[in-house]
C-alpha cells in the first residue's frame, strides 16, 4: 500500500503540471491571435491612374506625379525646378526611387536635403490619398 503523503504529493504535482499546460496553451493561443491580427495587409487599394501632389520645397514648389494600378505604385516622377541643383535637386531622383520601392510616401529623407525631402513626402502622400479616393 502507498502511503497517503506520497499520494497527496503526486496529486499536487499532477495539478501543477495541468496548470502549467493550461497556461502554456493560453499563452500560445494569445500569441497566435496577436500574430493573426498583425498579419493584415498594409497594401492600400488604389484607383488605377496618375495622380499629382504638390508641396513647398526649399527653393520652390515640388511636384510628385505617381502612377498606380489597383494595388501598387508603378511609376513616380518628382519635379522641383527651383530646388538647389547640388542638394535638393540631386535628391529628387533618389526620393522618387525610394517611394516606388517602398510603395508608400513613408520613406527616409536625404541627408542635407531635409526640406526638399519633407516636401516630396508631403506631395507623394497627397497624390496617394487621391489615388485611395
N, C-alpha and C positions, 0 to 999 in steps of 0.2 A: 504494500500500500504506500502511496506517495504522501509525504507529509503535507499538511494544509498550507503551510507557509510557502512551499515551493509552488503549489497550485496558484496561490494568490500572486506570487511574483511573476509566474508565467502569464497570468491573465493581464496583469499590469503591462507587461512587455508587449503583449498582443494588442492591447488598447493603444499604446503609444505608437506602435507600428501602423495601426489602422489610421490613427490621426495624422501621422506623417504622410502616409499615402494620400489621404484625403486633401491635405494642404498642398501637396505636390500637384495633384490633379487640378485643384482650383487655380494655382499659380499658372500652370500650363494653359488652362482654358482662358484665363485673363490675358496672358501673353498672346495667344492666338487671336483673340478678339481685338486686341490693340493693333496687331500687325495687319489684320484684315481691314480695320478702319483706316490705317495709314496707307494702305496699298492702293487707294483710289488713284485714278488717272489725273495727272496735272495737265494733260493736254487740253487746250482750250478748243472749243468748237468755233470755227470761223465761217463767215460767209465768203466764199471764194471771190477774189477780186484784188484790186490795187487800192491802197489807202495811203493818205498822206497826213503827216502831223508836222507841226512847226513849233519851234521854241526859240527863245532868245539865247544866243551863244555869246562868246567873248567879244567877237568883232561885229556881229550882226545876227540876222536870222538864220537858223539851221533848219533844213527841211529833210525829213526822213520819209521815203516812199517805200512801203512794204507790200509785197505781193504774197497772198496766201491762197492755199487751197482749203479744203474743208477741215484739215487737222494740223497743218504745219505752215511755217514760213518758207516760201520758195525763193524769194529774192528780196534783197534790201539795198536801197540806194540812199546815200547820205550826201547832201549838198550843203556847203557853207562857204560861199564865195568870199565872204568878208572875214573869215577866220584867219588868224595868223598862219601863213603858209608853213612855217617851220615847226609849229607846235600843234595848234588846233587843227589846221588843215591836214597835217600829216597823220593825225589821229582818226580822221573820218573813215578811211578805208578799214582800219583795224576795228573800229567800233561797229561798222556795218557787218563785217565778218563775224564778230562776236555775237551780235544779235541773231544772225542767221543760224549760227552753230548752236546757240543756247535755245533758240526757239522762243525767245522772250526778250523783253526790254530790261529784265533784271540781270545786268551784266556788270563786270568791273569796269571802272573808268580807266583812262590812260593817264599815267603819272605825268604831271606838268601841264595837262590839258583838262583840268578838273571842270572848269566852267563849260567848255565845249562838250565834254563827256556827259555832264548833267543835262545839257540841252538836248543832246542826241537821245539820251534815255527818256527824257520827258516827251519829246516828239514821237519817239517809237511807241511809247506807252499810249499816247493819244491815237496813233494810227491803229494799233492793235485793239484799242477799245472800240473804235469804229468798226473794225472787222468782226468783233464779237457781237455787235449790234446793241 
